[in-house]
Every structure is written in C-alpha cells, then in structure tokens.
Amino acid sequence: MSPVLVLDMDGTLVDTNYHHAIAWFRAFRRSDVTVPVWRIHRAIGMGGDQLVPTVAGDDVEERLGDTVRDAWKKEVDAILGEVCAIEGARELLEAARDAGYVVVLASSGKPDHVDRYLDLLDARELAHDWTTSADVSETKPEPNLIEVALQKAGEAEAVVVGDSVWDCQAAQRIGLPSVAVRTGGFGERELLDNGASRVYDDLAQLRADLPGLPTGKPK
C-alpha cells in the first residue's frame, strides 16, 4: 500500500498564519479582551476550541469562547481574499503524487475556507481527500485530525507534514513521524524539540526530499 502524506494546509500550503493571528486579535477586542498578537501567533495551528483558553484563559473561554470564535470567523472572512498560496505549494502536491504518496490535505478549517484553499491551489485532482472542521471532534494538538485523515486514506504507513509545533505534537501523540517547514513562523529548534524529525526552510527543500521522508504506522 502506498504511504500517506498527511499534509497540513494553513501555514504550510497557504499563507494564512498571520491573517489568522490578526483576525483572532480583532475578535477578542470585540469582547473588550486584549491579547498580544505575538501570543496569539504562538497558538496558531490549534483549533479555536484550544486557542481561546490557551491564549486568554479558562475564564474567557467559559464566558466568551463561542462569541470570540464567531467573531473570528467574521474577521477572517473579511481578509480571506488576501490569502495567497505559499510558493511551491502546487509543485509539492504534484511531486508528492508522482512520488507515489496518497495525499490527504489535513485541515480543521471551516469547510468554506478549505474550499477556497482547494481552489487557490487547484488541488482537488491532486489530493486523495481532505478534511475540514466538520470531520473532527478535537483539534490539534490532539491527534483526531490525523486519525481522520488516515481513515480517509486507508490507514497505511504515513508521515505528517506541517508548519507548527502543534502539528508535530499531534503526530507524536499518535506515534507517527513528522517533518515541518518554517512557513508558519516557528523556529527550527522548537519544531525539532516538539517532535519534527526534519525541518525545511521552504517547500522546495521539502519537495526535493520527498523520496526519503520517514514513514510509520500509528500506535
């Protein structure tokens, strides 16, 4: 059976991390809560269910969590048209297909956001399948997203590719190897310290290394 490439979208294939950070900042401010943008950026890659208590505390989550998440959707929708594909994203997808990987695009993003990214990347014919927030009950760093991606692919050996420490932690929790690219703004050392076996500066470096990526089976 062909190996599976569980490939993150936000921050890895599409340049959204800083858009999300600004949208969350504005969403909190709608409820008169100010969270420094740098702190929000450190949590990008988590789902909204995890991000709000992580950056603002359990009290804000209990009182305002759903309100902030609804506001975030409005804020990010307003700037979604500014999002661009990361250089080399389409070429990476083509190379992964040609290298024999079953590619599953793993995202906990809203379905309409994922549809936009698929269009932006022209990725529908290159990916075996993809996920959205509708598919998952728990977001990263919980491994549910990866588990769903593997179910869609047939549960073969796999490697997880992402841009954040949360991608690496999620893979580690399920016993899968991960590699990371620095396109999300996280540093090499912290990605390695959180479980990445290799870190690449850009998608071109990752593409060149596709034939030699480590794979494994989930525990």
C-alpha positions in Angstrom: 0.0 0.0 0.0 1.3 3.5 -0.9 2.4 5.7 2.0 0.2 8.5 3.1 1.3 12.2 3.2 -0.9 13.9 5.8 -0.3 17.4 4.6 -1.4 20.4 6.7 -2.9 23.4 4.7 -3.0 26.6 6.8 0.5 27.9 7.1 2.0 25.0 5.1 0.4 25.4 1.7 -1.5 28.7 2.1 0.0 31.8 3.8 -2.7 32.3 6.5 -1.0 32.2 9.9 -0.6 36.0 10.3 -4.1 36.6 8.8 -5.4 34.3 11.5 -3.4 36.0 14.2 -4.8 39.4 13.3 -8.4 38.0 13.0 -8.2 36.5 16.5 -6.8 39.7 17.9 -9.7 41.7 16.5 -12.2 39.0 17.6 -11.0 39.3 21.2 -11.1 43.1 21.0 -14.8 42.9 20.0 -15.4 41.5 23.5 -13.0 44.0 25.1 -10.3 41.4 25.7 -6.8 42.3 24.5 -4.4 39.5 23.8 -1.0 40.4 22.4 -0.7 39.3 18.8 2.6 37.6 19.4 0.9 35.4 22.0 -1.8 34.5 19.5 0.7 33.7 16.8 2.3 31.2 19.2 -1.0 29.3 19.3 -1.9 29.4 15.6 -2.2 25.9 14.3 -4.5 25.0 17.2 -8.2 24.9 16.6 -10.4 27.7 18.0 -11.6 25.3 20.8 -8.0 25.1 22.0 -6.7 28.5 21.1 -9.1 30.7 23.2 -8.4 29.2 26.6 -4.7 28.8 25.7 -4.1 32.5 25.0 -6.8 34.2 27.1 -7.5 31.7 30.0 -10.3 29.4 31.0 -12.4 32.3 32.4 -12.6 34.0 29.0 -13.3 30.6 27.4 -16.2 30.0 29.7 -17.7 33.5 29.4 -16.9 34.4 25.8 -15.4 31.4 23.9 -18.2 30.9 21.4 -18.7 34.7 21.0 -15.0 35.1 20.2 -15.0 32.2 17.8 -18.0 33.6 15.9 -16.3 37.0 15.7 -13.1 35.4 14.5 -15.0 33.8 11.6 -16.3 37.2 10.6 -12.9 38.9 10.9 -11.0 36.2 8.9 -13.7 36.1 6.2 -13.2 39.8 5.6 -9.5 39.3 4.8 -9.6 35.8 3.2 -9.3 37.4 -0.2 -5.7 38.5 0.7 -4.6 34.9 1.3 -2.1 33.5 -1.2 -0.6 30.1 -1.9 2.9 29.6 -0.5 5.5 29.5 -3.2 5.9 25.9 -4.4 2.7 24.5 -2.9 1.2 23.3 -6.2 4.6 21.8 -7.2 4.8 20.0 -3.9 1.4 18.4 -4.5 2.4 17.3 -8.0 5.7 15.9 -6.8 4.0 14.0 -3.9 1.6 12.4 -6.3 4.4 11.5 -8.7 6.5 10.0 -5.8 3.6 7.6 -5.1 2.1 9.2 -2.0 -1.5 9.1 -1.1 -2.0 12.8 -0.3 -4.6 13.8 2.3 -4.9 17.5 3.0 -5.5 17.8 6.7 -7.2 20.9 7.9 -9.5 21.7 10.8 -10.5 24.9 9.0 -14.1 25.8 8.2 -15.5 24.0 5.1 -15.8 27.2 3.1 -12.2 28.2 4.0 -11.0 24.8 2.9 -12.9 25.0 -0.4 -11.3 28.4 -1.1 -7.8 26.9 -0.4 -8.5 23.9 -2.7 -9.5 26.4 -5.4 -6.4 28.5 -4.8 -4.1 25.5 -5.1 -6.2 23.8 -7.8 -5.7 20.8 -5.6 -8.8 18.7 -6.0 -7.4 16.4 -8.6 -4.0 16.0 -6.8 -5.3 15.1 -3.4 -6.8 11.7 -2.5 -9.1 13.5 0.0 -9.1 16.4 2.6 -10.6 17.2 6.0 -12.4 20.2 7.5 -13.7 21.2 10.9 -16.8 19.2 10.1 -14.7 16.0 10.3 -13.1 16.4 13.7 -14.2 16.5 17.3 -10.9 17.7 18.8 -8.3 19.9 17.2 -4.5 20.0 17.3 -2.5 19.3 19.3 -5.0 16.4 19.8 -4.4 13.8 17.0 -8.1 13.4 15.9 -7.4 15.3 12.7 -4.6 12.9 11.7 -6.7 9.9 12.6 -9.5 11.1 10.3 -7.0 11.7 7.5 -5.6 8.2 7.9 -9.2 6.7 7.8 -9.8 8.6 4.5 -6.6 7.2 3.1 -7.0 3.6 4.3 -4.6 3.7 7.3 -1.3 2.9 5.5 2.1 4.0 6.7 2.2 7.8 6.9 4.2 10.9 7.6 2.7 14.2 8.8 3.8 17.5 7.3 3.1 20.8 9.0 4.3 24.2 9.9 3.6 24.4 13.6 4.6 22.8 16.9 1.0 21.7 17.2 1.3 19.6 14.0 4.4 17.9 15.4 2.8 17.3 18.8 -0.3 15.8 17.3 1.8 13.4 15.2 3.9 12.4 18.2 0.8 11.6 20.2 -0.3 9.1 17.7 3.2 7.7 17.1 3.7 9.0 13.6 6.8 10.7 12.3 6.5 14.4 11.3 8.5 16.9 9.3 8.0 20.6 9.3 8.5 23.7 7.2 9.2 27.1 8.6 6.5 28.8 6.6 4.3 29.3 9.7 6.8 31.4 11.5 8.1 28.8 14.0 11.8 28.3 14.6 13.8 25.2 13.6 14.8 24.3 17.2 11.3 24.5 18.6 9.9 22.4 15.8 12.6 19.8 16.4 12.0 19.9 20.2 8.3 19.3 19.6 8.8 16.1 17.6 9.7 17.1 14.0 12.3 14.7 12.6 13.4 17.2 10.0 12.8 20.9 9.3 12.8 22.6 6.0 13.2 26.3 5.2 10.7 26.2 2.3 8.6 23.9 0.2 11.2 23.5 -2.4 13.6 21.9 0.1 10.8 19.6 1.2 9.9 18.7 -2.3 13.5 17.6 -3.1 13.4 15.3 0.0 10.1 13.6 -0.6 11.5 10.2 -1.6 13.3 9.9 1.7 10.7 11.1 4.2 10.3 8.8 7.2 7.0 7.0 7.5 5.4 4.8 10.2 2.2 3.3 11.4 0.1 4.9 14.1 0.2 3.3 17.5 
